[in-house]
Amino acid sequence: MAPKIVDRQAKRERIVGAAITVFAQKGVANTKMIDIARAAGIGKGTLYEYFRNKEDIFASAYDTMNREMEQQIAAILSAEAHPARQLQMIFDYSLDYFSREAVEFSSVMMDFWAEGIRRKNPEMMGVINLKEIYDRYRVIIAGIVRKGQEQGLFIDVDAVSYASLAIGALDGLLLQLVMSPELIDITRMKATFKQTMIQCLEK
């Protein structure tokens, strides 16, 4: 009989997904590796073949989220040329992602970060580099604003300040979704975001 072929990447993803669910249910501090192994349907020894510890699992989930968002935004920028439409699509994608996938993960991320601070664990705190993420998206959004200004489509505003305001607004909405998901209607929020963040730029 032929040996069973194991898709290691698929198993890694299953482990990460199970871990995020367990983190959300039990809290990062109370979650043990055996809890994650059971949720993923594997043995504890098998789990250690893929990840060293809880921090390693969370780092993998965090990297995956960032990579997915980067790929999607790159696809938007290559598929759409109009600056206002680019902004709308990026904002829509961000808000859809928040409602679809990121709420549970974001609550875990806050818990993970807080646990790293409580334990004074530099490895845990170093996983979440929000400055790097903010800097990256600030450059993207500011670049779109400048392009719209060069084409005579947008009014003369400071592009970096606009990008910082947009990121702050999105970040604040995500926090509210984590705290009070029943209060946020994503469909209405996307329309309001377009009116306030894009139409105010257009000449």
ROGU-187155 format. One record per residue (C-alpha): residue number from 1; x, z, y. Coordinates in pm, 1 decimal. Layout:
BEGIN
   vexro         xx         zz         yy
     NUM          X          Z          Y
...
END
This chain:
BEGIN
   vexro         xx         zz         yy
       1        0.0        0.0        0.0
       2      132.6      -95.6      343.7
       3      229.6      195.2      571.0
       4      -21.2      284.8      840.1
       5       74.2      143.0     1179.1
       6       37.9      397.7     1457.8
       7      -30.4      272.7     1811.4
       8      179.2      530.3     1992.4
       9       60.9      430.4     2338.6
      10     -304.4      458.2     2239.1
      11     -237.5      799.4     2086.1
      12      -56.5      915.6     2401.2
      13     -354.7      809.9     2610.0
      14     -593.2      992.5     2374.9
      15     -385.4     1307.5     2401.2
      16     -375.3     1288.3     2780.5
      17     -750.6     1234.1     2802.2
      18     -815.0     1529.5     2572.7
      19     -574.9     1746.7     2770.9
      20     -745.8     1675.9     3103.6
      21    -1081.5     1772.2     2952.1
      22     -937.9     2095.8     2811.0
      23     -760.5     2175.2     3140.9
      24    -1091.7     2128.6     3324.8
      25    -1279.5     2351.2     3079.3
      26    -1029.0     2632.9     3026.0
      27     -801.5     2610.2     3329.1
      28     -436.1     2511.1     3319.3
      29     -309.9     2869.6     3276.7
      30     -539.8     2942.0     2980.9
      31     -479.1     2614.1     2797.4
      32     -237.1     2621.5     2505.8
      33      -78.4     2324.4     2332.9
      34     -281.1     2400.0     2019.1
      35     -601.0     2365.7     2225.1
      36     -493.5     2018.2     2333.4
      37     -393.5     1921.1     1978.4
      38     -733.5     2026.1     1844.2
      39     -919.5     1838.3     2118.6
      40     -715.0     1525.8     2044.0
      41     -773.2     1559.9     1669.2
      42     -405.5     1591.5     1577.6
      43     -171.2     1861.5     1455.1
      44       37.7     2070.7     1691.3
      45      356.5     1927.3     1544.5
      46      234.7     1575.3     1612.0
      47      157.0     1670.5     1971.3
      48      518.4     1777.1     2024.4
      49      632.8     1435.3     1903.1
      50      472.2     1292.4     2218.4
      51      501.2     1564.6     2482.1
      52      731.4     1860.3     2541.0
      53      478.3     2084.4     2715.0
      54      164.2     2097.2     2931.0
      55      362.2     1989.7     3237.7
      56      478.6     1676.2     3056.8
      57      120.0     1586.5     2962.5
      58       -9.4     1634.6     3314.1
      59      279.1     1431.7     3459.7
      60      183.7     1143.9     3229.0
      61     -178.7     1160.1     3345.6
      62      -71.0     1174.2     3710.3
      63      162.9      874.5     3671.1
      64     -111.8      676.0     3496.9
      65     -359.8      742.1     3777.5
      66     -109.3      634.5     4044.2
      67      -10.4      322.9     3850.8
      68     -373.2      216.3     3802.7
      69     -449.9      257.0     4173.4
      70     -135.7       69.3     4276.1
      71     -218.3     -221.5     4045.7
      72     -575.8     -244.4     4168.7
      73     -478.1     -235.4     4536.1
      74     -210.2     -499.5     4476.5
      75     -477.5     -717.3     4312.5
      76     -707.4     -670.9     4613.6
      77     -432.9     -770.3     4857.6
      78     -345.5    -1082.3     4659.0
      79     -706.5    -1191.6     4604.7
      80     -841.3    -1139.8     4957.9
      81     -677.9    -1259.7     5280.1
      82     -914.9    -1132.3     5550.5
      83     -790.0     -796.9     5686.3
      84    -1135.1     -641.2     5735.3
      85    -1237.0     -741.8     5383.9
      86     -910.6     -604.4     5244.6
      87     -978.4     -266.7     5407.6
      88    -1337.9     -263.2     5285.6
      89    -1233.8     -343.2     4927.6
      90     -960.8      -77.0     4926.7
      91    -1198.3      185.8     5065.9
      92    -1474.8       84.0     4823.9
      93    -1236.5       97.8     4529.1
      94    -1105.0      437.9     4635.1
      95    -1454.6      583.8     4669.3
      96    -1571.3      429.3     4340.8
      97    -1262.8      564.8     4165.4
      98    -1330.1      911.6     4303.1
      99    -1685.2      915.2     4170.5
     100    -1602.8      749.5     3837.5
     101    -1278.1      903.9     3721.3
     102    -1096.9     1122.5     3967.3
     103    -1323.8     1420.8     4025.9
     104    -1239.5     1599.8     3700.7
     105     -874.8     1503.8     3728.8
     106     -854.6     1617.1     4092.3
     107     -993.9     1959.0     4008.9
     108     -731.4     1986.8     3735.5
     109     -462.8     1867.1     3979.3
     110     -552.3     2143.4     4226.8
     111     -546.6     2399.2     3946.6
     112     -214.6     2266.2     3816.6
     113      -57.1     2280.5     4162.2
     114     -190.8     2630.6     4229.2
     115      -57.3     2748.0     3891.9
     116      284.2     2603.3     3975.5
     117      287.4     2793.2     4305.1
     118      169.0     3116.0     4138.0
     119      438.8     3092.4     3872.8
     120      697.8     2961.9     4121.8
     121      754.8     2678.9     3874.9
     122      940.7     2391.4     4047.0
     123      873.5     2157.3     3752.3
     124      497.0     2193.6     3796.5
     125      508.0     2165.9     4175.7
     126      740.1     1866.7     4155.4
     127      497.7     1661.6     3945.7
     128      254.5     1615.2     4234.4
     129      430.3     1432.4     4516.4
     130      148.0     1386.1     4764.6
     131      386.9     1294.2     5045.6
     132      509.5      993.7     4849.8
     133      153.5      880.7     4779.4
     134       40.4      926.8     5139.2
     135      346.9      742.7     5270.7
     136      283.6      451.1     5035.0
     137      -81.7      405.3     5130.3
     138      -11.1      463.0     5498.6
     139      226.1      167.0     5491.8
     140      -33.6      -51.6     5314.2
     141     -324.2       31.4     5546.9
     142     -114.3       16.4     5864.7
     143       16.3     -324.2     5754.1
     144     -338.2     -456.6     5713.6
     145     -434.0     -325.0     6058.0
     146     -131.2     -490.7     6220.0
     147     -213.1     -818.5     6046.2
     148     -567.6     -802.5     6182.7
     149     -432.3     -735.4     6530.1
     150     -190.4    -1030.8     6507.0
     151     -481.9    -1255.8     6406.9
     152     -686.3    -1134.0     6702.2
     153     -947.3     -973.7     6476.6
     154     -880.1     -605.2     6549.5
     155     -857.0     -409.0     6871.9
     156     -529.8     -260.0     6991.7
     157     -496.6       79.4     6820.8
     158     -196.4      255.3     6673.0
     159     -190.3      125.6     6315.7
     160       -8.1      426.3     6166.1
     161     -249.7      671.5     6329.3
     162     -545.6      471.5     6200.5
     163     -398.7      469.9     5848.9
     164     -343.1      846.8     5863.0
     165     -704.2      901.4     5973.1
     166     -836.3      680.3     5692.2
     167     -628.5      859.2     5427.9
     168     -734.9     1195.4     5565.8
     169    -1099.6     1095.4     5550.2
     170    -1069.8      973.4     5189.8
     171     -879.5     1283.9     5087.4
     172    -1139.9     1507.2     5249.4
     173    -1421.1     1325.4     5070.8
     174    -1247.2     1371.9     4736.5
     175    -1215.5     1744.3     4804.7
     176    -1587.1     1763.2     4885.7
     177    -1670.4     1572.2     4568.2
     178    -1473.9     1828.3     4367.5
     179    -1640.4     2121.2     4541.4
     180    -1995.9     1987.9     4585.0
     181    -2047.8     1662.0     4391.4
     182    -2426.1     1679.9     4432.5
     183    -2394.8     1638.9     4810.5
     184    -2206.6     1306.8     4809.6
     185    -2387.9      977.1     4753.2
     186    -2109.5      723.4     4699.6
     187    -2326.9      418.5     4776.4
     188    -2432.0      558.6     5112.5
     189    -2082.2      688.1     5175.9
     190    -1931.6      340.3     5130.2
     191    -2172.9      194.1     5385.2
     192    -2099.3      471.9     5633.4
     193    -1725.5      437.5     5577.4
     194    -1748.9       66.0     5653.1
     195    -1941.7      130.4     5973.8
     196    -1708.6      399.9     6101.8
     197    -1366.0      292.1     5973.6
     198    -1383.2      -88.6     5980.3
     199    -1638.2     -196.7     6236.8
     200    -1470.4       20.3     6498.4
     201    -1157.0     -195.9     6456.0
     202    -1326.1     -531.6     6492.9
     203    -1340.5     -711.1     6824.8
END
